[in-house]
Amino acid sequence: MQRRSFLKNTTGVLAASGLRSGWLHALSTGDWIDLRQVAIITPTSHTAREANAARVLVEESYKRCGLDWSTEANPQRGAVAIYVGTRASWSKLGQRVAGVASQGGSLPAEGFNLQTGADSNERWIAVFGADERGLLFGIGKLLRSIVFSRQNARVDANLLNIASSPRYPLRGHQLISSEDQLV
């Protein structure tokens, strides 16, 4: 079957079944946060791994869509603030995101909490890790939730209000079978 025929037939089937309109409706009704202007905020006395997590966000946004997110302490008006920190340093991020730590206060090791909110200073996103590894896993989840395109990034706020932690102390990628050998 030629490509043109395939696309025409597929479009017809989707239109007839109503899936296409439902999909478009879901895209248009989401609570999307525009991430073209972002300021990533870390605690004033952050660890090297917290700084690394913030750097991962900056580098990945630039690599995926060409946007250069800043790491300034005071975001400019209209910029979305992304707060990044661990349980040990979360209190240094200020009152704006203080409630996130109380929601994720009982997270086990390697757990993370993603929250979003809005106030008079615009939208914000918080990535709270129980520890440094949990923070990095939270950053990864945030990056997987963002829809990147050329010079544009956005995320559905409904996908971000989550808490996650591993069921077992070891994550799946750390398991090695008896047949595998470390080189």
Sequence and secondary structure as in RCSB ss.txt:
>XXXX:A:sequence
MQRRSFLKNTTGVLAASGLRSGWLHALSTGDWIDLRQVAIITPTSHTAREANAARVLVEESYKRCGLDWSTEANP
QRGAVAIYVGTRASWSKLGQRVAGVASQGGSLPAEGFNLQTGADSNERWIAVFGADERGLLFGIGKLLRSIVFSR
QNARVDANLLNIASSPRYPLRGHQLISSEDQLV
>XXXX:A:secstr
  HHHHHHHHHHHHHHHTHHHHHHHHHHHS EEE SSEEEE  TT  HHHHHHHHHHHHHHHHHH    B  SS 
 TT EEEEEEETTTGGGG GGGHHHHHHSTT  TT EEEEEEEETTEEEEEEEESSHHHHHHHHHHHHHH EEET
TEEEEEGGGT EEE  SSSS GGG   TT    
